[in-house]
């Protein structure tokens, strides 16, 4: 094998390994956010057919420097 072929194979292997690690991290991040969302104390309540915003959004204008 030529040196270029070996280098290319190593590079492709590294990219596949990196992609696999990121996929595993994404899956674990998705499952942890689902469990934390399920563990929240207050569920949104329906008001005349609309869904009420979570209480964390009440302070949004002050958090971003709005009115």
mmJSON file of the N, C-alpha and C atoms, coordinates in Angstrom:
{"data_MODEL":{"atom_site":{
"group_PDB":["ATOM","ATOM","ATOM","ATOM","ATOM","ATOM","ATOM","ATOM","ATOM","ATOM","ATOM","ATOM","ATOM","ATOM","ATOM","ATOM","ATOM","ATOM","ATOM","ATOM","ATOM","ATOM","ATOM","ATOM","ATOM","ATOM","ATOM","ATOM","ATOM","ATOM","ATOM","ATOM","ATOM","ATOM","ATOM","ATOM","ATOM","ATOM","ATOM","ATOM","ATOM","ATOM","ATOM","ATOM","ATOM","ATOM","ATOM","ATOM","ATOM","ATOM","ATOM","ATOM","ATOM","ATOM","ATOM","ATOM","ATOM","ATOM","ATOM","ATOM","ATOM","ATOM","ATOM","ATOM","ATOM","ATOM","ATOM","ATOM","ATOM","ATOM","ATOM","ATOM","ATOM","ATOM","ATOM","ATOM","ATOM","ATOM","ATOM","ATOM","ATOM","ATOM","ATOM","ATOM","ATOM","ATOM","ATOM","ATOM","ATOM","ATOM","ATOM","ATOM","ATOM","ATOM","ATOM","ATOM","ATOM","ATOM","ATOM","ATOM","ATOM","ATOM","ATOM","ATOM","ATOM","ATOM","ATOM","ATOM","ATOM","ATOM","ATOM","ATOM","ATOM","ATOM","ATOM","ATOM","ATOM","ATOM","ATOM","ATOM","ATOM","ATOM","ATOM","ATOM","ATOM","ATOM","ATOM","ATOM","ATOM","ATOM","ATOM","ATOM","ATOM","ATOM","ATOM","ATOM","ATOM","ATOM","ATOM","ATOM","ATOM","ATOM","ATOM","ATOM","ATOM","ATOM","ATOM","ATOM","ATOM","ATOM","ATOM","ATOM","ATOM","ATOM","ATOM","ATOM","ATOM","ATOM","ATOM","ATOM","ATOM","ATOM","ATOM","ATOM","ATOM","ATOM","ATOM","ATOM","ATOM","ATOM","ATOM","ATOM","ATOM","ATOM","ATOM","ATOM","ATOM","ATOM","ATOM","ATOM","ATOM","ATOM","ATOM","ATOM","ATOM","ATOM","ATOM","ATOM","ATOM","ATOM","ATOM","ATOM","ATOM","ATOM","ATOM","ATOM","ATOM","ATOM","ATOM","ATOM","ATOM"],
"id":[1,2,3,4,5,6,7,8,9,10,11,12,13,14,15,16,17,18,19,20,21,22,23,24,25,26,27,28,29,30,31,32,33,34,35,36,37,38,39,40,41,42,43,44,45,46,47,48,49,50,51,52,53,54,55,56,57,58,59,60,61,62,63,64,65,66,67,68,69,70,71,72,73,74,75,76,77,78,79,80,81,82,83,84,85,86,87,88,89,90,91,92,93,94,95,96,97,98,99,100,101,102,103,104,105,106,107,108,109,110,111,112,113,114,115,116,117,118,119,120,121,122,123,124,125,126,127,128,129,130,131,132,133,134,135,136,137,138,139,140,141,142,143,144,145,146,147,148,149,150,151,152,153,154,155,156,157,158,159,160,161,162,163,164,165,166,167,168,169,170,171,172,173,174,175,176,177,178,179,180,181,182,183,184,185,186,187,188,189,190,191,192,193,194,195,196,197,198,199,200,201],
"type_symbol":["N","C","C","N","C","C","N","C","C","N","C","C","N","C","C","N","C","C","N","C","C","N","C","C","N","C","C","N","C","C","N","C","C","N","C","C","N","C","C","N","C","C","N","C","C","N","C","C","N","C","C","N","C","C","N","C","C","N","C","C","N","C","C","N","C","C","N","C","C","N","C","C","N","C","C","N","C","C","N","C","C","N","C","C","N","C","C","N","C","C","N","C","C","N","C","C","N","C","C","N","C","C","N","C","C","N","C","C","N","C","C","N","C","C","N","C","C","N","C","C","N","C","C","N","C","C","N","C","C","N","C","C","N","C","C","N","C","C","N","C","C","N","C","C","N","C","C","N","C","C","N","C","C","N","C","C","N","C","C","N","C","C","N","C","C","N","C","C","N","C","C","N","C","C","N","C","C","N","C","C","N","C","C","N","C","C","N","C","C","N","C","C","N","C","C","N","C","C","N","C","C"],
"label_atom_id":["N","CA","C","N","CA","C","N","CA","C","N","CA","C","N","CA","C","N","CA","C","N","CA","C","N","CA","C","N","CA","C","N","CA","C","N","CA","C","N","CA","C","N","CA","C","N","CA","C","N","CA","C","N","CA","C","N","CA","C","N","CA","C","N","CA","C","N","CA","C","N","CA","C","N","CA","C","N","CA","C","N","CA","C","N","CA","C","N","CA","C","N","CA","C","N","CA","C","N","CA","C","N","CA","C","N","CA","C","N","CA","C","N","CA","C","N","CA","C","N","CA","C","N","CA","C","N","CA","C","N","CA","C","N","CA","C","N","CA","C","N","CA","C","N","CA","C","N","CA","C","N","CA","C","N","CA","C","N","CA","C","N","CA","C","N","CA","C","N","CA","C","N","CA","C","N","CA","C","N","CA","C","N","CA","C","N","CA","C","N","CA","C","N","CA","C","N","CA","C","N","CA","C","N","CA","C","N","CA","C","N","CA","C","N","CA","C","N","CA","C","N","CA","C","N","CA","C","N","CA","C","N","CA","C"],
"label_alt_id":[null,null,null,null,null,null,null,null,null,null,null,null,null,null,null,null,null,null,null,null,null,null,null,null,null,null,null,null,null,null,null,null,null,null,null,null,null,null,null,null,null,null,null,null,null,null,null,null,null,null,null,null,null,null,null,null,null,null,null,null,null,null,null,null,null,null,null,null,null,null,null,null,null,null,null,null,null,null,null,null,null,null,null,null,null,null,null,null,null,null,null,null,null,null,null,null,null,null,null,null,null,null,null,null,null,null,null,null,null,null,null,null,null,null,null,null,null,null,null,null,null,null,null,null,null,null,null,null,null,null,null,null,null,null,null,null,null,null,null,null,null,null,null,null,null,null,null,null,null,null,null,null,null,null,null,null,null,null,null,null,null,null,null,null,null,null,null,null,null,null,null,null,null,null,null,null,null,null,null,null,null,null,null,null,null,null,null,null,null,null,null,null,null,null,null,null,null,null,null,null,null],
"label_comp_id":["UNK","UNK","UNK","UNK","UNK","UNK","UNK","UNK","UNK","UNK","UNK","UNK","UNK","UNK","UNK","UNK","UNK","UNK","UNK","UNK","UNK","UNK","UNK","UNK","UNK","UNK","UNK","UNK","UNK","UNK","UNK","UNK","UNK","UNK","UNK","UNK","UNK","UNK","UNK","UNK","UNK","UNK","UNK","UNK","UNK","UNK","UNK","UNK","UNK","UNK","UNK","UNK","UNK","UNK","UNK","UNK","UNK","UNK","UNK","UNK","UNK","UNK","UNK","UNK","UNK","UNK","UNK","UNK","UNK","UNK","UNK","UNK","UNK","UNK","UNK","UNK","UNK","UNK","UNK","UNK","UNK","UNK","UNK","UNK","UNK","UNK","UNK","UNK","UNK","UNK","UNK","UNK","UNK","UNK","UNK","UNK","UNK","UNK","UNK","UNK","UNK","UNK","UNK","UNK","UNK","UNK","UNK","UNK","UNK","UNK","UNK","UNK","UNK","UNK","UNK","UNK","UNK","UNK","UNK","UNK","UNK","UNK","UNK","UNK","UNK","UNK","UNK","UNK","UNK","UNK","UNK","UNK","UNK","UNK","UNK","UNK","UNK","UNK","UNK","UNK","UNK","UNK","UNK","UNK","UNK","UNK","UNK","UNK","UNK","UNK","UNK","UNK","UNK","UNK","UNK","UNK","UNK","UNK","UNK","UNK","UNK","UNK","UNK","UNK","UNK","UNK","UNK","UNK","UNK","UNK","UNK","UNK","UNK","UNK","UNK","UNK","UNK","UNK","UNK","UNK","UNK","UNK","UNK","UNK","UNK","UNK","UNK","UNK","UNK","UNK","UNK","UNK","UNK","UNK","UNK","UNK","UNK","UNK","UNK","UNK","UNK"],
"label_asym_id":["A","A","A","A","A","A","A","A","A","A","A","A","A","A","A","A","A","A","A","A","A","A","A","A","A","A","A","A","A","A","A","A","A","A","A","A","A","A","A","A","A","A","A","A","A","A","A","A","A","A","A","A","A","A","A","A","A","A","A","A","A","A","A","A","A","A","A","A","A","A","A","A","A","A","A","A","A","A","A","A","A","A","A","A","A","A","A","A","A","A","A","A","A","A","A","A","A","A","A","A","A","A","A","A","A","A","A","A","A","A","A","A","A","A","A","A","A","A","A","A","A","A","A","A","A","A","A","A","A","A","A","A","A","A","A","A","A","A","A","A","A","A","A","A","A","A","A","A","A","A","A","A","A","A","A","A","A","A","A","A","A","A","A","A","A","A","A","A","A","A","A","A","A","A","A","A","A","A","A","A","A","A","A","A","A","A","A","A","A","A","A","A","A","A","A","A","A","A","A","A","A"],
"label_entity_id":["1","1","1","1","1","1","1","1","1","1","1","1","1","1","1","1","1","1","1","1","1","1","1","1","1","1","1","1","1","1","1","1","1","1","1","1","1","1","1","1","1","1","1","1","1","1","1","1","1","1","1","1","1","1","1","1","1","1","1","1","1","1","1","1","1","1","1","1","1","1","1","1","1","1","1","1","1","1","1","1","1","1","1","1","1","1","1","1","1","1","1","1","1","1","1","1","1","1","1","1","1","1","1","1","1","1","1","1","1","1","1","1","1","1","1","1","1","1","1","1","1","1","1","1","1","1","1","1","1","1","1","1","1","1","1","1","1","1","1","1","1","1","1","1","1","1","1","1","1","1","1","1","1","1","1","1","1","1","1","1","1","1","1","1","1","1","1","1","1","1","1","1","1","1","1","1","1","1","1","1","1","1","1","1","1","1","1","1","1","1","1","1","1","1","1","1","1","1","1","1","1"],
"label_seq_id":[1,1,1,2,2,2,3,3,3,4,4,4,5,5,5,6,6,6,7,7,7,8,8,8,9,9,9,10,10,10,11,11,11,12,12,12,13,13,13,14,14,14,15,15,15,16,16,16,17,17,17,18,18,18,19,19,19,20,20,20,21,21,21,22,22,22,23,23,23,24,24,24,25,25,25,26,26,26,27,27,27,28,28,28,29,29,29,30,30,30,31,31,31,32,32,32,33,33,33,34,34,34,35,35,35,36,36,36,37,37,37,38,38,38,39,39,39,40,40,40,41,41,41,42,42,42,43,43,43,44,44,44,45,45,45,46,46,46,47,47,47,48,48,48,49,49,49,50,50,50,51,51,51,52,52,52,53,53,53,54,54,54,55,55,55,56,56,56,57,57,57,58,58,58,59,59,59,60,60,60,61,61,61,62,62,62,63,63,63,64,64,64,65,65,65,66,66,66,67,67,67],
"pdbx_PDB_ins_code":[null,null,null,null,null,null,null,null,null,null,null,null,null,null,null,null,null,null,null,null,null,null,null,null,null,null,null,null,null,null,null,null,null,null,null,null,null,null,null,null,null,null,null,null,null,null,null,null,null,null,null,null,null,null,null,null,null,null,null,null,null,null,null,null,null,null,null,null,null,null,null,null,null,null,null,null,null,null,null,null,null,null,null,null,null,null,null,null,null,null,null,null,null,null,null,null,null,null,null,null,null,null,null,null,null,null,null,null,null,null,null,null,null,null,null,null,null,null,null,null,null,null,null,null,null,null,null,null,null,null,null,null,null,null,null,null,null,null,null,null,null,null,null,null,null,null,null,null,null,null,null,null,null,null,null,null,null,null,null,null,null,null,null,null,null,null,null,null,null,null,null,null,null,null,null,null,null,null,null,null,null,null,null,null,null,null,null,null,null,null,null,null,null,null,null,null,null,null,null,null,null],
"Cartn_x":[0.836,0.0,0.886,0.37,1.101,0.832,1.679,1.554,0.253,-0.159,-1.391,-2.616,-2.619,-3.745,-3.859,-2.738,-2.746,-3.228,-2.738,-3.152,-4.646,-5.152,-6.569,-7.411,-6.977,-7.71,-7.723,-6.598,-6.54,-7.473,-7.491,-8.355,-9.83,-10.201,-11.588,-11.964,-11.071,-11.328,-11.526,-10.705,-10.838,-12.182,-12.597,-13.883,-15.054,-14.976,-16.038,-16.095,-14.939,-14.895,-15.466,-15.105,-15.614,-17.125,-17.61,-19.048,-19.785,-19.219,-19.842,-19.915,-18.841,-18.824,-19.867,-19.971,-20.957,-22.381,-22.612,-23.942,-24.319,-23.384,-23.653,-23.936,-23.165,-23.395,-24.763,-25.174,-26.472,-27.6,-27.45,-28.475,-28.572,-27.431,-27.472,-27.993,-27.693,-28.212,-29.721,-30.197,-31.635,-32.38,-31.83,-32.522,-32.476,-31.414,-31.357,-32.291,-32.47,-33.393,-34.836,-35.107,-36.467,-36.79,-35.847,-36.116,-36.217,-35.42,-35.521,-36.812,-37.274,-38.534,-39.705,-39.591,-40.654,-40.694,-39.574,-39.522,-39.903,-40.283,-40.658,-41.964,-42.098,-43.221,-44.527,-44.454,-45.685,-45.819,-46.948,-47.224,-48.043,-47.848,-48.65,-50.127,-50.953,-52.389,-53.045,-54.076,-54.786,-55.753,-55.717,-56.62,-57.373,-58.634,-59.508,-58.892,-58.369,-57.83,-56.373,-55.765,-54.362,-53.538,-52.268,-51.375,-50.686,-50.716,-50.084,-48.569,-47.85,-46.39,-45.861,-44.73,-44.135,-43.734,-43.641,-43.336,-41.942,-41.024,-39.682,-39.694,-40.738,-40.821,-41.364,-41.891,-42.439,-41.379,-40.172,-39.089,-38.217,-38.624,-37.796,-37.444,-38.381,-37.998,-36.902,-36.972,-35.934,-34.609,-34.655,-33.421,-32.658,-33.384,-32.721,-32.606,-33.011,-32.876,-34.006,-35.143,-36.295,-37.108,-38.324,-39.151,-39.79],
"Cartn_y":[-1.176,0.0,1.247,2.225,3.475,4.273,5.225,6.053,6.86,7.338,8.117,7.278,6.021,5.139,4.88,4.662,4.42,5.662,6.815,8.065,8.302,8.008,8.174,7.222,5.989,5.023,5.442,5.947,6.411,7.6,8.514,9.68,9.284,8.388,7.921,7.199,6.382,5.714,6.697,7.746,8.773,9.489,9.799,10.475,9.583,8.296,7.368,7.251,7.174,7.087,8.354,9.516,10.779,10.87,10.46,10.487,9.548,8.391,7.435,7.995,8.62,9.199,10.311,11.15,12.222,11.675,10.601,9.989,9.45,8.826,8.307,9.463,10.553,11.708,12.327,12.371,12.925,12.082,10.77,9.882,10.041,10.101,10.254,11.636,12.661,13.995,14.02,13.396,13.343,12.585,11.501,10.734,11.445,12.197,12.915,14.11,14.771,15.906,15.432,14.251,13.712,13.379,12.791,12.45,13.694,14.73,15.947,16.688,16.628,17.273,16.515,15.205,14.418,14.639,14.998,15.209,16.609,17.473,18.836,18.815,19.782,19.756,20.244,21.26,21.836,21.519,20.969,20.694,21.852,22.192,23.268,22.924,23.921,23.698,24.345,23.703,24.231,25.321,26.456,27.56,27.875,27.581,27.811,27.327,26.106,25.51,25.829,26.757,27.103,26.529,26.316,25.792,26.964,27.003,28.088,27.922,29.036,29.012,28.608,27.903,27.555,28.81,28.694,29.853,30.402,29.586,30.076,31.129,31.176,32.17,33.503,33.554,34.799,35.88,35.503,36.459,36.651,36.145,36.213,37.637,38.597,39.949,40.565,40.35,40.917,40.182,38.895,38.131,38.566,38.961,39.354,40.864,41.607,43.057,43.739,43.094,43.684,44.542,44.878,45.788,45.135],
"Cartn_z":[0.0,0.0,0.0,-0.641,-0.664,0.604,0.822,2.02,1.987,0.822,0.698,1.056,0.636,0.928,2.423,3.074,4.524,5.256,4.858,5.483,5.288,4.105,3.824,4.666,4.81,5.629,7.096,7.601,8.984,9.183,8.232,8.319,8.299,7.427,7.364,8.656,9.189,10.46,11.597,11.623,12.651,12.535,11.309,11.109,11.52,11.21,11.607,13.125,13.773,15.231,15.867,15.343,15.87,15.704,14.554,14.308,15.249,15.51,16.428,17.838,18.288,19.64,19.738,18.716,18.738,18.709,17.992,17.954,19.325,20.007,21.351,22.307,22.206,23.063,22.792,21.542,21.197,21.768,21.701,22.241,23.756,24.435,25.893,26.279,25.498,25.779,25.586,24.535,24.277,25.354,25.833,26.866,28.2,28.494,29.763,29.758,28.611,28.567,28.644,28.135,28.227,29.671,30.399,31.789,32.645,32.376,33.171,32.856,31.613,31.272,31.89,31.981,32.59,34.09,34.685,36.12,36.542,35.615,35.995,36.777,37.669,38.599,37.977,37.135,36.597,35.118,34.77,33.367,32.802,31.547,30.961,30.999,31.281,31.349,30.142,29.631,28.477,28.925,28.226,28.524,27.243,27.221,26.075,24.765,24.783,23.577,23.311,24.037,23.846,24.987,24.734,25.761,26.436,27.77,28.523,28.48,28.465,28.44,29.808,29.851,31.14,31.902,33.222,34.058,33.786,33.248,32.954,31.852,31.051,29.981,30.474,31.707,32.235,32.368,32.734,32.946,31.71,30.577,29.374,28.949,28.925,28.493,29.37,30.666,31.53,31.366,31.022,30.854,29.601,28.558,27.319,27.176,28.206,28.168,27.434,27.342,26.664,27.607,27.168,27.974,29.171],
"occupancy":[1.0,1.0,1.0,1.0,1.0,1.0,1.0,1.0,1.0,1.0,1.0,1.0,1.0,1.0,1.0,1.0,1.0,1.0,1.0,1.0,1.0,1.0,1.0,1.0,1.0,1.0,1.0,1.0,1.0,1.0,1.0,1.0,1.0,1.0,1.0,1.0,1.0,1.0,1.0,1.0,1.0,1.0,1.0,1.0,1.0,1.0,1.0,1.0,1.0,1.0,1.0,1.0,1.0,1.0,1.0,1.0,1.0,1.0,1.0,1.0,1.0,1.0,1.0,1.0,1.0,1.0,1.0,1.0,1.0,1.0,1.0,1.0,1.0,1.0,1.0,1.0,1.0,1.0,1.0,1.0,1.0,1.0,1.0,1.0,1.0,1.0,1.0,1.0,1.0,1.0,1.0,1.0,1.0,1.0,1.0,1.0,1.0,1.0,1.0,1.0,1.0,1.0,1.0,1.0,1.0,1.0,1.0,1.0,1.0,1.0,1.0,1.0,1.0,1.0,1.0,1.0,1.0,1.0,1.0,1.0,1.0,1.0,1.0,1.0,1.0,1.0,1.0,1.0,1.0,1.0,1.0,1.0,1.0,1.0,1.0,1.0,1.0,1.0,1.0,1.0,1.0,1.0,1.0,1.0,1.0,1.0,1.0,1.0,1.0,1.0,1.0,1.0,1.0,1.0,1.0,1.0,1.0,1.0,1.0,1.0,1.0,1.0,1.0,1.0,1.0,1.0,1.0,1.0,1.0,1.0,1.0,1.0,1.0,1.0,1.0,1.0,1.0,1.0,1.0,1.0,1.0,1.0,1.0,1.0,1.0,1.0,1.0,1.0,1.0,1.0,1.0,1.0,1.0,1.0,1.0,1.0,1.0,1.0,1.0,1.0,1.0],
"B_iso_or_equiv":[0.0,0.0,0.0,0.0,0.0,0.0,0.0,0.0,0.0,0.0,0.0,0.0,0.0,0.0,0.0,0.0,0.0,0.0,0.0,0.0,0.0,0.0,0.0,0.0,0.0,0.0,0.0,0.0,0.0,0.0,0.0,0.0,0.0,0.0,0.0,0.0,0.0,0.0,0.0,0.0,0.0,0.0,0.0,0.0,0.0,0.0,0.0,0.0,0.0,0.0,0.0,0.0,0.0,0.0,0.0,0.0,0.0,0.0,0.0,0.0,0.0,0.0,0.0,0.0,0.0,0.0,0.0,0.0,0.0,0.0,0.0,0.0,0.0,0.0,0.0,0.0,0.0,0.0,0.0,0.0,0.0,0.0,0.0,0.0,0.0,0.0,0.0,0.0,0.0,0.0,0.0,0.0,0.0,0.0,0.0,0.0,0.0,0.0,0.0,0.0,0.0,0.0,0.0,0.0,0.0,0.0,0.0,0.0,0.0,0.0,0.0,0.0,0.0,0.0,0.0,0.0,0.0,0.0,0.0,0.0,0.0,0.0,0.0,0.0,0.0,0.0,0.0,0.0,0.0,0.0,0.0,0.0,0.0,0.0,0.0,0.0,0.0,0.0,0.0,0.0,0.0,0.0,0.0,0.0,0.0,0.0,0.0,0.0,0.0,0.0,0.0,0.0,0.0,0.0,0.0,0.0,0.0,0.0,0.0,0.0,0.0,0.0,0.0,0.0,0.0,0.0,0.0,0.0,0.0,0.0,0.0,0.0,0.0,0.0,0.0,0.0,0.0,0.0,0.0,0.0,0.0,0.0,0.0,0.0,0.0,0.0,0.0,0.0,0.0,0.0,0.0,0.0,0.0,0.0,0.0,0.0,0.0,0.0,0.0,0.0,0.0],
"pdbx_formal_charge":[null,null,null,null,null,null,null,null,null,null,null,null,null,null,null,null,null,null,null,null,null,null,null,null,null,null,null,null,null,null,null,null,null,null,null,null,null,null,null,null,null,null,null,null,null,null,null,null,null,null,null,null,null,null,null,null,null,null,null,null,null,null,null,null,null,null,null,null,null,null,null,null,null,null,null,null,null,null,null,null,null,null,null,null,null,null,null,null,null,null,null,null,null,null,null,null,null,null,null,null,null,null,null,null,null,null,null,null,null,null,null,null,null,null,null,null,null,null,null,null,null,null,null,null,null,null,null,null,null,null,null,null,null,null,null,null,null,null,null,null,null,null,null,null,null,null,null,null,null,null,null,null,null,null,null,null,null,null,null,null,null,null,null,null,null,null,null,null,null,null,null,null,null,null,null,null,null,null,null,null,null,null,null,null,null,null,null,null,null,null,null,null,null,null,null,null,null,null,null,null,null],
"auth_seq_id":[1,1,1,2,2,2,3,3,3,4,4,4,5,5,5,6,6,6,7,7,7,8,8,8,9,9,9,10,10,10,11,11,11,12,12,12,13,13,13,14,14,14,15,15,15,16,16,16,17,17,17,18,18,18,19,19,19,20,20,20,21,21,21,22,22,22,23,23,23,24,24,24,25,25,25,26,26,26,27,27,27,28,28,28,29,29,29,30,30,30,31,31,31,32,32,32,33,33,33,34,34,34,35,35,35,36,36,36,37,37,37,38,38,38,39,39,39,40,40,40,41,41,41,42,42,42,43,43,43,44,44,44,45,45,45,46,46,46,47,47,47,48,48,48,49,49,49,50,50,50,51,51,51,52,52,52,53,53,53,54,54,54,55,55,55,56,56,56,57,57,57,58,58,58,59,59,59,60,60,60,61,61,61,62,62,62,63,63,63,64,64,64,65,65,65,66,66,66,67,67,67],
"auth_comp_id":["UNK","UNK","UNK","UNK","UNK","UNK","UNK","UNK","UNK","UNK","UNK","UNK","UNK","UNK","UNK","UNK","UNK","UNK","UNK","UNK","UNK","UNK","UNK","UNK","UNK","UNK","UNK","UNK","UNK","UNK","UNK","UNK","UNK","UNK","UNK","UNK","UNK","UNK","UNK","UNK","UNK","UNK","UNK","UNK","UNK","UNK","UNK","UNK","UNK","UNK","UNK","UNK","UNK","UNK","UNK","UNK","UNK","UNK","UNK","UNK","UNK","UNK","UNK","UNK","UNK","UNK","UNK","UNK","UNK","UNK","UNK","UNK","UNK","UNK","UNK","UNK","UNK","UNK","UNK","UNK","UNK","UNK","UNK","UNK","UNK","UNK","UNK","UNK","UNK","UNK","UNK","UNK","UNK","UNK","UNK","UNK","UNK","UNK","UNK","UNK","UNK","UNK","UNK","UNK","UNK","UNK","UNK","UNK","UNK","UNK","UNK","UNK","UNK","UNK","UNK","UNK","UNK","UNK","UNK","UNK","UNK","UNK","UNK","UNK","UNK","UNK","UNK","UNK","UNK","UNK","UNK","UNK","UNK","UNK","UNK","UNK","UNK","UNK","UNK","UNK","UNK","UNK","UNK","UNK","UNK","UNK","UNK","UNK","UNK","UNK","UNK","UNK","UNK","UNK","UNK","UNK","UNK","UNK","UNK","UNK","UNK","UNK","UNK","UNK","UNK","UNK","UNK","UNK","UNK","UNK","UNK","UNK","UNK","UNK","UNK","UNK","UNK","UNK","UNK","UNK","UNK","UNK","UNK","UNK","UNK","UNK","UNK","UNK","UNK","UNK","UNK","UNK","UNK","UNK","UNK","UNK","UNK","UNK","UNK","UNK","UNK"],
"auth_asym_id":["A","A","A","A","A","A","A","A","A","A","A","A","A","A","A","A","A","A","A","A","A","A","A","A","A","A","A","A","A","A","A","A","A","A","A","A","A","A","A","A","A","A","A","A","A","A","A","A","A","A","A","A","A","A","A","A","A","A","A","A","A","A","A","A","A","A","A","A","A","A","A","A","A","A","A","A","A","A","A","A","A","A","A","A","A","A","A","A","A","A","A","A","A","A","A","A","A","A","A","A","A","A","A","A","A","A","A","A","A","A","A","A","A","A","A","A","A","A","A","A","A","A","A","A","A","A","A","A","A","A","A","A","A","A","A","A","A","A","A","A","A","A","A","A","A","A","A","A","A","A","A","A","A","A","A","A","A","A","A","A","A","A","A","A","A","A","A","A","A","A","A","A","A","A","A","A","A","A","A","A","A","A","A","A","A","A","A","A","A","A","A","A","A","A","A","A","A","A","A","A","A"],
"auth_atom_id":["N","CA","C","N","CA","C","N","CA","C","N","CA","C","N","CA","C","N","CA","C","N","CA","C","N","CA","C","N","CA","C","N","CA","C","N","CA","C","N","CA","C","N","CA","C","N","CA","C","N","CA","C","N","CA","C","N","CA","C","N","CA","C","N","CA","C","N","CA","C","N","CA","C","N","CA","C","N","CA","C","N","CA","C","N","CA","C","N","CA","C","N","CA","C","N","CA","C","N","CA","C","N","CA","C","N","CA","C","N","CA","C","N","CA","C","N","CA","C","N","CA","C","N","CA","C","N","CA","C","N","CA","C","N","CA","C","N","CA","C","N","CA","C","N","CA","C","N","CA","C","N","CA","C","N","CA","C","N","CA","C","N","CA","C","N","CA","C","N","CA","C","N","CA","C","N","CA","C","N","CA","C","N","CA","C","N","CA","C","N","CA","C","N","CA","C","N","CA","C","N","CA","C","N","CA","C","N","CA","C","N","CA","C","N","CA","C","N","CA","C","N","CA","C","N","CA","C","N","CA","C","N","CA","C"],
"pdbx_PDB_model_num":[1,1,1,1,1,1,1,1,1,1,1,1,1,1,1,1,1,1,1,1,1,1,1,1,1,1,1,1,1,1,1,1,1,1,1,1,1,1,1,1,1,1,1,1,1,1,1,1,1,1,1,1,1,1,1,1,1,1,1,1,1,1,1,1,1,1,1,1,1,1,1,1,1,1,1,1,1,1,1,1,1,1,1,1,1,1,1,1,1,1,1,1,1,1,1,1,1,1,1,1,1,1,1,1,1,1,1,1,1,1,1,1,1,1,1,1,1,1,1,1,1,1,1,1,1,1,1,1,1,1,1,1,1,1,1,1,1,1,1,1,1,1,1,1,1,1,1,1,1,1,1,1,1,1,1,1,1,1,1,1,1,1,1,1,1,1,1,1,1,1,1,1,1,1,1,1,1,1,1,1,1,1,1,1,1,1,1,1,1,1,1,1,1,1,1,1,1,1,1,1,1]
}}}
